[in-house]
Amino acid sequence: MDVNEAIFMNGGEVESSYAQHAWFAQKVISITKPILVNAVHSLFSEDLHRNKVLNVADLGCAAGPNPFSVILTIKESLERKCKELNCQPPELQVYLNDLPGNDFNSLFKDLSRVGEDQKSDVLLPCFVMGAPGSFHGRLFPRSWLHLVHSSYSVHWLSQIPRGLTSKEGFPLNKGKIYISKTSPPVVVAAYLAQFKEDFTLFLKSRAEETVQNGRMVLILHGRQASDPWGKESCYHWEILAETISKMVSQGLVDEEKLDSFNVPYYTPLQEEVQDIVDKEGSFAVQHIETFTLVLADNQESDTRAKGEQLAKNIRCYTESIISYQFGKEITEKLYHKLTQIVVKDLASRSPTNTTVVVVLSRTMG
C-alpha cells in the first residue's frame, strides 16, 4: 500500500465529508486550546515575536473548520500578547500541510474568512498557503518555523509495519486490521517499532526546520493502558474489522484481502512519546498530558442517533484507506453494516478515546 496515496480525509461537502463529521477532533482542539495559547505566549519569553514574520505550520491539517480554529487561536493570542506588552506584532505566515490527496480546494474556500478579516483594520496580518507532502520527512527550509501544530495526525504511520507476515508469507494478524487481543506479540512489536522509526524521523525533520527555542504542539490519539488493544485506543479499527469479517462470511469481501490488510496507525502511551523525544534529543518536553473522552458524546440525545453520528465520524477518516484495499463498490454496504454494529454496541456501553498532548521546545543543536 502506498500510504501517501491511500490516506486522506473525505473531502467536499457531501454527507460523508470530514468537514461535516469531524466533531470529535473539533472537541479535542477546543479542550487543548489553552495549551496552544500558552505555547504561543512562550514565544515571547524567547523573544521570537521580535521577528518581522512569524512562521507557523499546521501539519496534517485536513479540511473543514479545524485549521481555521487553530489559525484564529494563534492570531488572537499573538494580538492580545502584543497589546499587553505594547510591542509591534509580527506578520503571521501559516503553512497548511497534508498529503496531496487532501481536499485543499475546500480547505482554502473555508479559509477565505481569514482574508476577509484582513479587509478590516486588524492588528496582525495573516497570510496562509498550502504545503502538500508527508511530514515523515522535510517540508520546509532550515531554521524556518517558529511554531508547529499538529492535531490527530502524527499517529498515522509512513507505511504498514514490517514483519506482519511469516517467513512463509502467511498473515500473522489474520482476521484483524490493527492490534487486537488475539494479535501475537510480534505484531505489537512491529507496530511499536514502526512508530518509533516514524516519530523519530518526524522529530529529526522538524528539528532541521524549527528555529532554536521554537515550539511544537502535538496532539495524538493515544492510550493509557499498557495493553495496546484496549477499546480506548482501537475502537474504530475493531468495529471495522468486525464489519469486514461479517462481509467476508457473506461472500461480499475476499478473506485474503482482509487477512492482508493492516492499517498504518499507532496509538502510543504518553511514556512512549516522552521516551522517543528524549532519545532523539532535538527537543525538550515543556508539557505533556493524557486525557480521555467519551467517544460518542455528541449533541444527539438518543442511542441510535449517537451511533449513526459516530459511524459517520469513523467513515469520514477511514473510507479512503478502506476503499483503497477493498474497492469503492463495497463501501456503502460496509458502512451501512458498520452503523448497525455501532448502534447496537452503544446500547450496552460507552466507548472512550484517549488523547496525548505534548509541547516541545527546540533545544540547541
VEXDREN-2710 file (C-alpha; in Angstrom, 1 decimal):
% VEXDREN-2710
k/r/px/py/pz
1/MET/0.0/0.0/0.0
2/ASP/1.2/3.5/-0.9
3/VAL/0.2/5.3/2.3
4/ASN/0.7/8.7/0.7
5/GLU/-2.0/7.9/-1.9
6/ALA/-4.3/5.8/0.4
7/ILE/-4.8/8.2/3.3
8/PHE/-6.9/11.3/3.2
9/MET/-10.0/12.6/4.9
10/ASN/-13.2/12.6/2.9
11/GLY/-13.4/15.9/1.1
12/GLY/-16.1/18.2/-0.3
13/GLU/-19.4/19.0/1.3
14/VAL/-21.0/15.5/0.8
15/GLU/-22.8/13.7/3.6
16/SER/-19.7/11.6/4.5
17/SER/-17.2/14.5/4.4
18/TYR/-14.7/15.1/7.1
19/ALA/-15.7/18.8/7.3
20/GLN/-19.2/17.7/8.4
21/HIS/-18.3/14.9/10.8
22/ALA/-15.0/15.9/12.5
23/TRP/-16.9/16.9/15.6
24/PHE/-14.6/14.8/17.9
25/ALA/-11.5/16.4/16.5
26/GLN/-13.1/19.8/17.0
27/LYS/-13.8/19.0/20.6
28/VAL/-10.2/17.9/21.2
29/ILE/-8.9/21.1/19.6
30/SER/-11.3/23.1/21.9
31/ILE/-10.1/21.3/25.0
32/THR/-6.4/21.8/24.1
33/LYS/-6.8/25.5/23.1
34/PRO/-5.3/26.8/26.4
35/ILE/-2.2/24.6/25.8
36/LEU/-1.8/26.1/22.3
37/VAL/-2.3/29.6/23.7
38/ASN/0.4/29.0/26.4
39/ALA/2.8/27.8/23.6
40/VAL/2.2/31.0/21.6
41/HIS/2.8/33.1/24.7
42/SER/6.1/31.2/25.4
43/LEU/7.4/32.5/22.1
44/PHE/7.5/35.9/23.8
45/SER/9.8/34.7/26.6
46/GLU/12.2/33.6/23.8
47/ASP/11.9/37.0/22.0
48/LEU/10.8/35.2/18.9
49/HIS/8.0/37.8/18.5
50/ARG/10.6/40.3/17.5
51/ASN/10.9/38.7/14.1
52/LYS/9.1/40.6/11.3
53/VAL/7.4/37.4/10.3
54/LEU/6.3/34.5/12.5
55/ASN/6.2/31.2/10.5
56/VAL/3.7/28.6/11.7
57/ALA/2.9/25.2/10.3
58/ASP/-0.2/23.1/10.9
59/LEU/0.8/19.5/9.9
60/GLY/-1.9/17.1/8.8
61/CYS/-4.4/19.8/8.8
62/ALA/-7.2/18.1/6.7
63/ALA/-10.1/20.3/5.7
64/GLY/-13.2/21.8/7.5
65/PRO/-13.3/24.2/10.4
66/ASN/-10.4/22.9/12.4
67/PRO/-7.5/24.6/10.6
68/PHE/-9.4/27.9/10.8
69/SER/-9.9/27.5/14.5
70/VAL/-6.2/26.8/15.0
71/ILE/-5.2/29.9/13.0
72/LEU/-7.6/32.1/14.8
73/THR/-6.4/30.9/18.2
74/ILE/-2.8/31.6/17.3
75/LYS/-3.6/35.0/15.7
76/GLU/-5.7/36.2/18.6
77/SER/-3.1/35.0/21.2
78/LEU/-0.4/37.0/19.4
79/GLU/-2.5/40.1/19.2
80/ARG/-3.5/40.1/22.8
81/LYS/0.1/39.5/24.0
82/CYS/1.4/42.2/21.8
83/LYS/-1.2/44.7/23.1
84/GLU/-0.3/43.7/26.6
85/LEU/3.4/44.3/26.0
86/ASN/2.8/47.3/23.8
87/CYS/5.1/45.9/21.1
88/GLN/4.9/45.8/17.4
89/PRO/3.3/42.5/16.3
90/PRO/4.9/40.3/13.6
91/GLU/3.1/39.3/10.4
92/LEU/1.8/35.8/10.5
93/GLN/2.7/33.3/7.8
94/VAL/0.8/30.0/8.2
95/TYR/1.6/26.8/6.2
96/LEU/-1.2/24.2/6.0
97/ASN/0.2/20.8/5.4
98/ASP/-1.3/17.5/4.4
99/LEU/-0.8/14.7/1.9
100/PRO/-1.6/15.6/-1.7
101/GLY/-4.9/13.7/-1.6
102/ASN/-6.3/16.3/0.9
103/ASP/-9.2/18.5/-0.3
104/PHE/-7.1/21.7/-0.4
105/ASN/-9.8/23.3/-2.6
106/SER/-12.4/23.1/0.1
107/LEU/-9.8/24.0/2.7
108/PHE/-8.9/27.3/1.1
109/LYS/-12.5/28.1/0.3
110/ASP/-13.3/27.8/4.1
111/LEU/-10.2/29.8/5.0
112/SER/-11.2/32.7/2.8
113/ARG/-12.6/34.1/6.1
114/VAL/-9.0/34.8/7.2
115/GLY/-8.6/37.0/4.1
116/GLU/-11.9/38.7/4.8
117/ASP/-10.7/39.6/8.3
118/GLN/-7.8/41.4/6.8
119/LYS/-10.0/43.8/4.9
120/SER/-10.7/45.5/8.2
121/ASP/-8.2/47.3/10.3
122/VAL/-6.6/44.3/12.0
123/LEU/-3.6/44.4/14.3
124/LEU/-1.8/41.3/12.9
125/PRO/-1.8/40.5/9.1
126/CYS/-2.1/36.8/8.4
127/PHE/-1.1/35.0/5.2
128/VAL/-2.0/31.4/4.5
129/MET/-0.6/28.9/2.0
130/GLY/-0.6/25.2/1.3
131/ALA/2.3/22.8/1.8
132/PRO/1.4/19.4/0.4
133/GLY/3.6/16.5/1.3
134/SER/4.4/13.9/4.0
135/PHE/5.5/15.2/7.4
136/HIS/7.6/12.0/7.7
137/GLY/10.4/14.0/6.1
138/ARG/11.5/17.6/5.3
139/LEU/8.9/20.1/4.2
140/PHE/10.4/23.5/4.9
141/PRO/13.8/25.3/4.8
142/ARG/16.2/25.1/7.7
143/SER/15.5/27.1/10.7
144/TRP/12.3/28.4/9.2
145/LEU/9.4/27.6/11.6
146/HIS/8.7/29.3/14.9
147/LEU/5.6/27.3/15.9
148/VAL/4.4/23.8/14.7
149/HIS/1.0/22.5/15.4
150/SER/-0.5/19.1/14.6
151/SER/-3.8/17.6/15.8
152/TYR/-4.7/13.9/15.4
153/SER/-2.1/13.3/12.6
154/VAL/1.2/12.1/14.0
155/HIS/-0.2/8.7/15.0
156/TRP/-0.5/7.8/11.3
157/LEU/2.5/5.8/10.1
158/SER/4.5/6.3/7.0
159/GLN/3.9/2.7/5.9
160/ILE/2.4/-0.7/7.0
161/PRO/4.7/-2.1/9.7
162/ARG/7.2/-4.6/8.5
163/GLY/7.1/-8.1/9.9
164/LEU/3.4/-8.8/9.8
165/THR/3.8/-11.9/7.7
166/SER/5.6/-15.1/8.4
167/LYS/8.7/-16.3/6.5
168/GLU/6.3/-18.5/4.5
169/GLY/4.2/-15.4/3.7
170/PHE/1.3/-16.2/5.9
171/PRO/-0.5/-13.3/7.7
172/LEU/0.3/-13.0/11.4
173/ASN/-2.6/-10.8/12.2
174/LYS/-5.3/-12.9/10.5
175/GLY/-8.8/-11.5/10.6
176/LYS/-7.8/-8.2/12.1
177/ILE/-6.7/-4.9/10.6
178/TYR/-4.9/-3.4/13.7
179/ILE/-3.5/-4.7/17.0
180/SER/-6.1/-6.8/18.8
181/LYS/-6.3/-9.1/21.8
182/THR/-5.7/-12.0/19.5
183/SER/-2.6/-10.5/17.8
184/PRO/0.6/-12.3/18.6
185/PRO/3.4/-10.3/20.4
186/VAL/5.3/-9.9/17.1
187/VAL/2.5/-7.8/15.7
188/VAL/2.5/-5.5/18.7
189/ALA/6.3/-5.2/18.4
190/ALA/6.2/-4.4/14.7
191/TYR/3.7/-1.6/15.2
192/LEU/5.7/0.0/18.1
193/ALA/9.0/-0.3/16.0
194/GLN/7.4/1.5/13.1
195/PHE/6.0/4.3/15.3
196/LYS/9.4/4.7/16.9
197/GLU/11.0/4.9/13.5
198/ASP/8.4/7.3/12.1
199/PHE/8.2/9.6/15.1
200/THR/12.0/9.8/15.3
201/LEU/12.2/10.8/11.7
202/PHE/9.4/13.4/12.3
203/LEU/11.3/14.9/15.1
204/LYS/14.6/15.0/13.1
205/SER/12.9/16.7/10.2
206/ARG/11.2/19.3/12.4
207/ALA/14.5/19.9/14.2
208/GLU/16.1/21.0/11.0
209/GLU/13.1/23.2/10.1
210/THR/12.5/24.8/13.5
211/VAL/14.4/27.7/15.0
212/GLN/16.1/27.5/18.3
213/ASN/13.5/27.7/21.2
214/GLY/10.7/27.3/18.6
215/ARG/7.7/25.3/19.9
216/MET/5.7/22.3/18.7
217/VAL/2.3/21.4/20.0
218/LEU/1.4/17.8/19.0
219/ILE/-2.0/16.2/19.7
220/LEU/-2.1/12.4/19.2
221/HIS/-4.6/9.6/19.5
222/GLY/-3.0/7.6/22.3
223/ARG/-3.8/5.3/25.2
224/GLN/-3.4/4.9/28.9
225/ALA/-3.5/1.1/29.3
226/SER/-0.2/-0.8/28.8
227/ASP/-2.1/-3.2/26.6
228/PRO/-2.4/-1.6/23.1
229/TRP/-5.6/-3.5/22.2
230/GLY/-7.9/-1.6/24.6
231/LYS/-11.1/-0.1/23.3
232/GLU/-9.8/3.4/24.1
233/SER/-7.1/3.0/21.5
234/CYS/-8.5/1.0/18.7
235/TYR/-12.3/1.0/18.9
236/HIS/-12.8/2.2/15.3
237/TRP/-10.4/-0.4/13.9
238/GLU/-12.1/-3.2/16.0
239/ILE/-15.5/-2.2/14.7
240/LEU/-14.3/-2.0/11.1
241/ALA/-12.6/-5.4/11.4
242/GLU/-15.8/-6.9/12.8
243/THR/-17.8/-5.3/10.0
244/ILE/-15.4/-6.6/7.3
245/SER/-15.4/-10.1/8.8
246/LYS/-19.2/-10.2/8.6
247/MET/-19.0/-9.2/4.9
248/VAL/-16.4/-12.0/4.4
249/SER/-18.8/-14.5/5.9
250/GLN/-21.5/-13.3/3.5
251/GLY/-19.2/-13.6/0.5
252/LEU/-19.1/-9.9/-0.2
253/VAL/-15.4/-9.5/0.6
254/ASP/-12.4/-11.8/-0.2
255/GLU/-11.0/-13.2/3.0
256/GLU/-7.5/-12.8/1.6
257/LYS/-8.0/-9.1/1.3
258/LEU/-8.9/-8.9/5.0
259/ASP/-6.0/-11.0/6.1
260/SER/-3.5/-9.0/4.1
261/PHE/-4.8/-5.6/5.4
262/ASN/-3.2/-3.8/8.3
263/VAL/-3.7/-0.1/9.0
264/PRO/-0.7/2.3/9.2
265/TYR/-1.7/3.7/12.6
266/TYR/-0.4/3.5/16.2
267/THR/-1.8/4.8/19.5
268/PRO/1.2/5.4/21.8
269/LEU/1.4/5.7/25.6
270/GLN/2.5/9.0/27.0
271/GLU/5.6/7.3/28.2
272/GLU/6.4/6.1/24.7
273/VAL/6.1/9.6/23.3
274/GLN/8.3/11.0/26.1
275/ASP/10.9/8.3/25.6
276/ILE/11.2/8.8/21.9
277/VAL/11.6/12.6/22.3
278/ASP/14.2/12.1/25.0
279/LYS/16.2/9.7/22.9
280/GLU/16.1/11.7/19.6
281/GLY/17.4/14.7/21.6
282/SER/16.4/17.7/19.5
283/PHE/13.5/18.9/21.6
284/ALA/12.8/19.2/25.3
285/VAL/9.3/18.4/26.7
286/GLN/7.7/21.5/28.1
287/HIS/4.4/19.9/28.9
288/ILE/2.8/16.5/28.4
289/GLU/-0.5/15.1/29.5
290/THR/-3.1/12.5/28.7
291/PHE/-6.9/12.7/28.9
292/THR/-9.9/10.5/28.0
293/LEU/-13.2/11.5/26.5
294/VAL/-16.4/9.6/25.8
295/LEU/-16.3/8.8/22.1
296/ALA/-20.0/9.2/21.3
297/ASP/-20.6/12.2/23.5
298/ASN/-22.0/14.5/20.8
299/GLN/-25.2/16.6/20.7
300/GLU/-27.5/13.7/19.8
301/SER/-29.9/12.6/22.5
302/ASP/-30.8/9.0/21.8
303/THR/-28.6/6.0/21.3
304/ARG/-29.5/5.4/17.7
305/ALA/-28.7/8.9/16.7
306/LYS/-25.4/8.8/18.6
307/GLY/-24.5/5.6/16.9
308/GLU/-25.3/6.9/13.5
309/GLN/-23.2/10.1/14.1
310/LEU/-20.3/8.0/15.4
311/ALA/-20.4/5.8/12.4
312/LYS/-20.3/8.8/10.1
313/ASN/-17.3/10.2/12.1
314/ILE/-15.5/6.9/11.6
315/ARG/-16.3/6.8/7.9
316/CYS/-15.0/10.3/7.2
317/TYR/-11.4/9.4/8.1
318/THR/-11.3/5.7/7.3
319/GLU/-13.1/5.5/3.9
320/SER/-10.1/6.3/1.8
321/ILE/-8.0/3.5/3.1
322/ILE/-10.9/1.0/3.2
323/SER/-11.7/1.9/-0.5
324/TYR/-8.1/1.5/-1.4
325/GLN/-7.9/-2.0/0.0
326/PHE/-11.4/-3.4/-0.7
327/GLY/-12.7/-1.3/-3.6
328/LYS/-15.2/1.6/-3.7
329/GLU/-18.0/-0.7/-4.7
330/ILE/-18.4/-2.2/-1.2
331/THR/-18.2/1.0/0.8
332/GLU/-21.9/1.8/1.0
333/LYS/-22.8/-1.7/2.2
334/LEU/-19.8/-1.8/4.6
335/TYR/-20.6/1.5/6.3
336/HIS/-24.3/0.7/6.5
337/LYS/-23.4/-2.5/8.3
338/LEU/-20.9/-0.7/10.5
339/THR/-23.6/1.7/11.5
340/GLN/-25.8/-1.1/12.6
341/ILE/-23.0/-2.6/14.7
342/VAL/-22.1/0.7/16.3
343/VAL/-25.7/1.5/17.3
344/LYS/-26.1/-1.9/18.9
345/ASP/-22.7/-1.6/20.7
346/LEU/-23.6/1.8/22.2
347/ALA/-26.8/0.4/23.7
348/SER/-24.6/-1.6/26.2
349/ARG/-21.6/0.6/26.8
350/SER/-19.9/4.0/26.1
351/PRO/-16.5/3.6/24.4
352/THR/-13.8/6.2/25.1
353/ASN/-11.0/7.8/23.3
354/THR/-7.6/8.8/24.8
355/THR/-5.5/11.8/23.7
356/VAL/-1.9/12.6/24.4
357/VAL/-0.8/16.2/24.2
358/VAL/2.9/17.3/24.2
359/VAL/4.5/20.7/23.9
360/LEU/8.1/20.6/22.7
361/SER/10.8/23.3/22.7
362/ARG/13.7/23.2/20.1
363/THR/16.9/22.9/22.0
364/MET/20.4/23.9/20.9
365/GLY/21.6/21.6/18.2
END
